[in-house]
């Protein structure tokens, strides 16, 4: 996330909001009261001023959509409080990147504002922030997989597994004891930040999902 959040107060004038967004090249500004975000003003919230020419255009008909009526109301707004959208889309600072990506996808949003445990605003998380994990180079990703998946998260011996990483695509080869080990390794590798895809070529000695371990086998 980005911890330095450009924000505005509820009384910030309309023109100042536009200038703030232009100066910092951002598409939305959280509206903050104290340490808490009470709304957000995006470029979409400001456009009705032009759509309805500052409120001089004809008022929407009674049967017009709620969205059109709201845009007309925003066209009359002169402060952040009058044009902002509520509630603010927030996510906890301890939420995983996967949860954040899911929330962004479900909402079709460009960003989520990040809250501390007490609800105060501490940052903003954009789609671009989440995609940064895929900039990780193959050597770093390879080392992280060996350490996190085969070094600490499982009881698998790294010496029995070959891990190859090319352009973020991981290939696993080798022989492990149980079929469940194959499935666990695949699950953990896919969950690693920066993994684009996985080709799992691991084989196993026995299928522990179907029958008890035969006596005297492997290990």
C-alpha positions as CSV (number, residue, x, y, z in Angstrom):
1,X,0.0,0.0,0.0
2,X,0.9,3.7,-0.2
3,X,1.1,5.1,3.3
4,X,1.4,8.8,2.3
5,X,-2.2,9.5,1.5
6,X,-3.2,12.8,-0.2
7,X,-6.5,13.7,1.6
8,X,-8.9,16.7,1.9
9,X,-11.3,17.9,4.5
10,X,-15.2,18.0,4.1
11,X,-15.0,21.8,3.6
12,X,-12.4,21.7,0.8
13,X,-13.7,23.7,-2.1
14,X,-14.6,22.0,-5.4
15,X,-11.9,23.8,-7.4
16,X,-9.2,22.9,-4.8
17,X,-10.2,19.2,-5.1
18,X,-9.6,19.3,-8.9
19,X,-6.3,21.1,-8.4
20,X,-5.2,18.6,-5.7
21,X,-5.9,15.6,-8.0
22,X,-4.2,17.3,-10.9
23,X,-1.1,18.2,-8.9
24,X,-0.6,14.7,-7.5
25,X,-1.9,12.9,-10.6
26,X,-4.4,10.9,-8.7
27,X,-8.0,10.0,-9.5
28,X,-9.5,10.1,-6.0
29,X,-9.1,11.8,-2.7
30,X,-10.3,10.5,0.7
31,X,-12.2,13.0,2.7
32,X,-10.9,12.9,6.3
33,X,-12.4,14.1,9.5
34,X,-9.9,13.6,12.4
35,X,-8.1,10.4,11.5
36,X,-11.1,8.8,9.8
37,X,-12.2,8.7,6.2
38,X,-15.9,9.7,5.9
39,X,-16.1,9.8,2.2
40,X,-14.1,9.8,-1.1
41,X,-14.1,12.2,-4.0
42,X,-13.1,10.7,-7.4
43,X,-12.9,12.2,-10.8
44,X,-16.3,10.6,-11.5
45,X,-17.8,12.6,-8.6
46,X,-16.5,15.8,-10.1
47,X,-17.5,15.3,-13.8
48,X,-21.2,16.1,-13.2
49,X,-20.2,19.7,-12.8
50,X,-19.3,19.7,-16.5
51,X,-22.1,17.3,-17.5
52,X,-24.7,19.6,-16.1
53,X,-22.7,22.8,-16.7
54,X,-22.5,23.8,-13.0
55,X,-26.2,23.0,-12.4
56,X,-27.6,25.1,-15.1
57,X,-28.9,22.2,-17.2
58,X,-32.4,21.0,-16.8
59,X,-33.2,19.0,-13.7
60,X,-33.7,15.3,-14.3
61,X,-37.3,14.1,-14.7
62,X,-39.1,12.3,-11.8
63,X,-38.7,9.0,-13.6
64,X,-35.0,9.5,-14.2
65,X,-32.6,7.0,-12.6
66,X,-31.3,7.5,-9.1
67,X,-27.8,7.7,-10.5
68,X,-28.7,10.6,-12.8
69,X,-30.4,12.5,-10.0
70,X,-27.4,12.1,-7.8
71,X,-25.1,13.4,-10.6
72,X,-27.4,16.4,-10.9
73,X,-27.1,17.0,-7.2
74,X,-23.3,16.8,-7.3
75,X,-23.3,19.3,-10.1
76,X,-24.5,21.9,-7.5
77,X,-21.9,20.9,-5.0
78,X,-19.2,23.4,-4.0
79,X,-17.4,21.5,-1.3
80,X,-16.1,18.0,-0.8
81,X,-18.9,17.1,1.6
82,X,-21.5,17.9,-1.1
83,X,-19.9,15.8,-3.9
84,X,-18.2,12.9,-2.0
85,X,-19.3,9.3,-2.2
86,X,-20.0,7.3,0.9
87,X,-19.3,4.9,2.4
88,X,-15.6,4.5,1.8
89,X,-14.4,1.2,0.5
90,X,-12.0,0.1,3.3
91,X,-9.9,-2.9,4.1
92,X,-7.9,-3.8,7.2
93,X,-4.2,-3.3,7.1
94,X,-3.6,-7.0,8.0
95,X,-5.7,-8.3,5.1
96,X,-3.9,-10.5,2.6
97,X,-3.2,-9.3,-1.0
98,X,-5.5,-12.0,-2.3
99,X,-8.4,-10.7,-0.2
100,X,-7.7,-7.1,-1.4
101,X,-7.6,-8.2,-5.0
102,X,-10.9,-10.0,-4.6
103,X,-12.5,-7.0,-3.1
104,X,-11.3,-4.7,-5.9
105,X,-12.5,-7.2,-8.5
106,X,-15.9,-7.7,-6.9
107,X,-16.4,-3.9,-6.6
108,X,-14.9,-3.0,-9.9
109,X,-12.9,-0.4,-8.0
110,X,-9.5,1.2,-8.7
111,X,-8.5,1.4,-5.1
112,X,-9.2,0.5,-1.5
113,X,-8.4,2.7,1.5
114,X,-6.6,0.9,4.3
115,X,-7.7,1.2,7.9
116,X,-5.8,0.5,11.2
117,X,-7.4,-1.7,13.8
118,X,-9.2,1.3,15.2
119,X,-10.6,2.3,11.9
120,X,-8.3,5.2,11.2
121,X,-7.0,5.8,7.7
122,X,-3.4,4.6,7.3
123,X,-3.0,4.1,3.5
124,X,-4.4,3.4,0.1
125,X,-4.1,0.2,-2.0
126,X,-4.4,0.4,-5.7
127,X,-4.6,-2.2,-8.5
128,X,-1.0,-1.2,-9.4
129,X,0.2,-1.8,-5.9
130,X,-1.1,-5.4,-6.0
131,X,0.5,-6.0,-9.4
132,X,3.9,-5.0,-8.1
133,X,4.4,-8.5,-6.7
134,X,4.8,-9.8,-10.3
135,X,7.9,-7.6,-10.8
136,X,9.8,-9.9,-8.5
137,X,12.7,-11.6,-10.4
138,X,12.9,-15.3,-11.0
139,X,15.9,-15.8,-8.7
140,X,14.2,-14.2,-5.8
141,X,11.0,-16.1,-6.3
142,X,13.0,-19.4,-6.5
143,X,14.7,-18.7,-3.2
144,X,11.4,-17.7,-1.5
145,X,9.7,-20.9,-2.7
146,X,12.6,-23.1,-1.4
147,X,12.5,-21.4,1.9
148,X,8.8,-20.8,2.5
149,X,7.3,-23.9,0.9
150,X,10.0,-26.6,1.2
151,X,12.1,-25.1,4.0
152,X,9.5,-24.2,6.7
153,X,5.9,-24.7,5.7
154,X,6.1,-28.5,5.0
155,X,8.2,-31.4,6.1
156,X,9.3,-32.1,2.5
157,X,13.0,-32.4,1.9
158,X,14.1,-29.6,-0.6
159,X,16.8,-32.1,-1.9
160,X,14.0,-34.3,-3.3
161,X,12.3,-31.6,-5.3
162,X,13.6,-29.5,-8.3
163,X,12.1,-26.0,-8.5
164,X,12.5,-24.1,-11.8
165,X,11.2,-20.6,-12.3
166,X,11.0,-18.9,-15.7
167,X,9.1,-15.6,-16.1
168,X,7.2,-16.2,-12.9
169,X,6.0,-19.7,-14.1
170,X,7.1,-22.4,-11.6
171,X,7.8,-26.0,-12.5
172,X,8.1,-28.7,-9.8
173,X,9.7,-32.0,-10.4
174,X,10.7,-34.8,-8.1
175,X,9.5,-37.7,-6.0
176,X,7.7,-37.2,-2.7
177,X,6.3,-39.8,-0.3
178,X,2.5,-39.1,-0.4
179,X,0.0,-37.8,-2.9
180,X,-1.2,-35.3,-0.3
181,X,2.4,-33.8,-0.3
182,X,2.0,-33.2,-4.0
183,X,-1.3,-31.4,-3.5
184,X,0.0,-29.4,-0.5
185,X,3.2,-28.3,-2.4
186,X,1.1,-27.1,-5.3
187,X,-1.3,-25.2,-3.1
188,X,1.5,-23.4,-1.2
189,X,3.4,-22.5,-4.4
190,X,0.4,-21.1,-6.1
191,X,-0.3,-19.0,-3.0
192,X,3.2,-17.4,-3.1
193,X,3.2,-13.7,-4.2
194,X,4.6,-13.3,-7.6
195,X,3.8,-16.8,-9.0
196,X,2.2,-16.4,-12.4
197,X,1.4,-20.1,-12.9
198,X,2.5,-23.6,-11.9
199,X,3.3,-26.8,-13.7
200,X,3.3,-29.5,-11.1
201,X,5.2,-32.6,-12.3
202,X,5.8,-34.1,-8.8
203,X,5.2,-37.8,-8.4
204,X,4.5,-39.8,-5.3
205,X,5.3,-43.1,-3.7
206,X,1.8,-43.9,-2.4
207,X,-1.7,-42.5,-2.4
208,X,-2.5,-41.7,1.2
209,X,-5.9,-40.3,0.1
210,X,-7.2,-43.8,-0.8
211,X,-5.6,-46.4,1.5
212,X,-3.4,-46.8,4.6
213,X,0.4,-46.6,4.1
214,X,1.8,-50.0,3.1
215,X,4.2,-51.4,5.7
216,X,7.9,-51.1,4.9
217,X,7.6,-48.6,2.1
218,X,9.4,-45.2,1.5
219,X,11.2,-43.9,4.5
